Amino acid sequence: MENNEISAQILDAAKARFNFYGYRKTTMAEVAGDCGMSAANLYRYFESKLDICAALARGCLAEKETLLEQVVNDKAMTAQDKLPVFILKMLHHTYHYFESAPKLGELVEVMTVQRPDIIAEHRHKKLALLTALLLQGEATGEFVFDDVNEAADAVHSAILLFYYPLTMSLYPLSILEKKAKNVSQLLLCGLRPNNRTVRGSL
């Protein structure tokens, strides 16, 4: 078995154990045992439990980024069409991931405190995608704003409920979807030229 396959096996085993017992109650020795290897051998692939957690987080976030990038690059949709789809894709990915593995929410807490660089990197990528989407809308005359970076940051802040895993338990999915659609409409109203008699600082 190649190194990549072994690493994937370790991550699968760790994810299953984290979801059943939680991150804090899981040991490296237990993950190693689930993989049929010694703890010493496990440390050849991951230096710590935190490194395993970071790898799982990066994988989950990369999946979300790929989905959002596909929306932004979809030439069949207008920018006005893309923004609601962007928000819903983000919501569905986050909701379904943590609905099937609720204890993995503990990993989010760990990453936020101990590996904020991973969270910051993901935020930067989402902002870059939102910036690209807004610029597409500006180029076609669908959107008007004064500063694209400020506009992207404002949109990102407005949709916090739909991408932060720890908020997923606040409402059932149907309510979250309704809220996402309502927020999308408000954002579009603020971005459309015909709905802005006075240009604000967005």
N, C-alpha and C positions, 0 to 999 in steps of 0.2 A: 504494500500500500504506500502511495506517494505521500510526501509531507502535507500537500494541500488536502488530500483526502483525510488524513489523520486529524489535521486541524479542524476540518469540517465536522468530523465525528465527535471531536471534543466539544465543539460549540453546540452541536445538537444535544449532546448529553448534558452539558451545563444548562442549556436553556430549559430542558425538561425538568431538571432538578431545581433550578431557580424558581420555576413556575409552581412546582409542587411544595417545596419547603421554604422558598424565599431565598434571596441572595445572602443575607446575613447568617442564616442557619446552614448554609452549604459550605463544605470544605473542599479543598483541592483534592484531598485523599478520596473523598466520596466521588467526585467527578472522575478521577482516575479509575476507581473501581468500576464505575459504570461503563467505562471504555475498555475494561479488561487490561489495564496497564498499571504499572507502578506509579506512585506519586513522583518519583524521581524522573521517570520518563515523561510524565506530563509537563514537568517544568522545562523540558527541552523545547516545548512548543509555546508555552505561555509562562511568563515569569511570575505571574500572580493571578489571583481571582479577579482583581480589578482589570487586568489586561484582557481576560476572557470577557468580562462585562463590557469593556470598551469595544471589543471586536463585534459582539452581538449588537451593540448600539449602532455602530457604524453600518453594519449590514442592514438593519431595519431602516435607518435614515437614508441609506443609499437607494433602497427600494422606493421610498417615498419621493426622493429627488428625481429618480428616473420617470416615475409617473407624472410628476409635475412638469418635467422638461418636455415630455411628449405632448402635453396640453399646449404649452407655450409654442412649440414648433409645429403644431397642427395647422397646415395651410388652408384647411377646409373651413375653419372657424374664423369669425371676426374677433377682434380683441374684446368687444363687449360680450361675445359668447364665451370667450375663454375664461374670463374672471370668475363667473359662478361655477364653471366646471372645475377650475383650479381649486377653489375653496372646497367643493364637495369631494373631489378626489383626495384632498388632504384629510378631510374629515373621515371618509370611509376607510382609508388606509390605517389611520391612527385608531379609530374605533374598533375595527375588526381585529387588529393585531392584539390589542389589550383586552378585548372582550374574550378572546379565546385563551388568553394567558394573563389574567388579572394581576397575579403576583409579580409579573415582570415590571409593573409600575414602580416597584422598589428600585429597579435598575435606573430608572429616570432620576430618582432622588440621589442615588449614588453618583451618577454621572454629573448631575448639576453641581454637587458639592466637590467631588474629587477629580472630575475631568471636565471642567467647564469649557476647555478648548474644543471638545467634540461638539458640545451644544452650540458654541459660538461659530464653529465652522459650518454647521448645518444652517444656522440662522443666516449666515453670509450667503450661502448658496440659494436659500429661498428668496432672500432680498434681490439677488442677482436675477433670478427668474422673474420675479415680480417687476423688476426694473425693465427687463426685456419686453414683458407683456405690455407695460404701460407705454413704452417707446413705440411699440407697434401701433397702439391705439392713437398715439399722437401723430404718427406718420400718416395715418389714414383719416385723420380729422375726427376720430371717435372720442378722443379724450383731450382735455385741456388741463394743464397744471403748470405751476411756476417753476418747480424744482423736482426733477424725477426722483432723486434720492429721498427727498422728504415725503413725496407722495407714496413711494414704495414702502417706506418705513411706517407711514400712517395706515396703509392697507394692512401691513403685517401686524401692526398693533391691534387693529380692529377685528382681526380674525383669530385672535389668541385662543378663544374658546374651542376652535375647531382643529387645532394642531397640538395642544398641550395635553399629553396623555392623562395627567392627573385630574383633568376636568371631565373625562369621558363618562364617569359614573354619575355625573350630576343630573343627566337627562337621558331618556330613552333615545334611540337613534332617530326615530321619526320626529321628535321635537328638535333635536340638533339639526336635522336636515331643514326643517322649517325655519329655524333661526338663521342657518347659513344662507338660505335663499333670501330672507328678509334683509340681512346684512349686505348681501351682494347687490340687491336693488338700491339700497341707500348709497353704497359706494359708487355704483354706476351713475346715480343721479348727481353725485358730487363731481364726477369726472366728465360728464357729457357737457359739451359747449353750450347747448341750448337750455341747460338747466342751471347755468351759472351766469347771472346777470352782472355780477361783480366777481372778478377773479380774486380768489382768496390766496392764502399762503401755502396751500396744499402742494 
